[in-house]
Amino acid sequence: MAILIKSIDLVLAAAPELLPVRIIAAVALMAVIVAFVHVLRHLKSIERTIVKDDLMPVERGSRDNVVLMVCAIPVIVVALLFYLVMKA
């Protein structure tokens, strides 16, 4: 709870001209995280379908890892930008 209060204090302590930028950055971070979770759920449903229909390829582990890394890159970039906006 203290972390939430501290982060709210950081947002409200910003210069008035930076407040809209911080709000947009927070919304963007949440949107990217929601999209990442949606992709993960979609991948799990595809995997369940593959297992159910017995279409299991020989090597599927590395493919899943690459997809997750590619999907995680935007989350990392937006989180770093959000951090820079909060520190401004």
C-alpha positions in Angstrom: 0.0 0.0 0.0 2.9 2.3 0.7 4.3 1.8 -2.8 1.0 2.8 -4.3 0.8 6.0 -2.2 4.4 6.8 -3.0 3.7 6.4 -6.8 0.6 8.5 -6.6 2.7 11.2 -4.8 5.2 11.1 -7.6 2.5 11.6 -10.2 0.9 14.4 -8.3 4.2 16.1 -7.4 5.0 16.6 -11.1 5.1 19.9 -12.8 1.6 20.6 -14.1 2.7 20.4 -17.7 4.1 16.9 -17.2 0.9 15.4 -15.5 -0.9 14.6 -18.8 2.3 12.9 -20.1 2.6 10.8 -17.0 -1.1 9.8 -17.1 -0.7 8.8 -20.8 2.5 6.8 -20.0 0.7 4.9 -17.2 -2.2 4.1 -19.5 0.2 3.0 -22.3 2.0 0.7 -19.8 -1.3 -0.9 -18.7 -2.4 -1.4 -22.3 0.9 -3.1 -23.3 0.6 -5.4 -20.2 -3.0 -6.3 -21.1 -2.0 -7.0 -24.7 0.9 -9.3 -23.4 -1.5 -11.2 -21.2 -3.9 -11.6 -24.1 -1.2 -13.0 -26.3 -0.2 -15.4 -23.6 -3.7 -16.7 -23.2 -4.1 -17.0 -26.9 -0.9 -19.0 -27.1 -2.1 -21.3 -24.4 -5.4 -21.9 -26.2 -3.5 -22.7 -29.4 -1.3 -25.1 -27.4 -4.4 -26.8 -25.9 -5.9 -27.2 -29.4 -2.7 -28.7 -30.7 -2.5 -31.2 -27.9 -6.2 -32.1 -28.1 -6.0 -32.7 -31.9 -2.7 -34.6 -31.5 -0.8 -32.3 -33.8 2.2 -32.0 -31.5 5.3 -31.0 -33.5 8.7 -32.5 -32.6 10.2 -29.2 -31.4 7.9 -26.6 -30.0 9.7 -25.3 -26.9 12.0 -22.9 -28.7 9.2 -21.4 -30.8 7.2 -20.5 -27.7 10.2 -18.9 -26.1 10.9 -16.8 -29.1 7.3 -15.6 -29.3 7.3 -14.7 -25.6 10.6 -12.8 -26.0 9.3 -10.8 -29.0 6.1 -10.0 -27.1 8.0 -9.0 -24.0 10.2 -6.4 -25.8 7.3 -3.8 -26.0 6.5 -4.3 -22.3 10.2 -3.7 -21.4 10.5 -0.6 -23.7 7.2 1.0 -22.4 8.2 0.2 -18.8 11.6 2.0 -19.3 9.9 4.9 -20.9 7.4 5.1 -18.1 10.3 5.1 -15.6 11.9 8.0 -17.5 8.7 9.9 -17.5 8.2 9.4 -13.8 11.7 10.6 -13.1 11.4 13.7 -15.2 
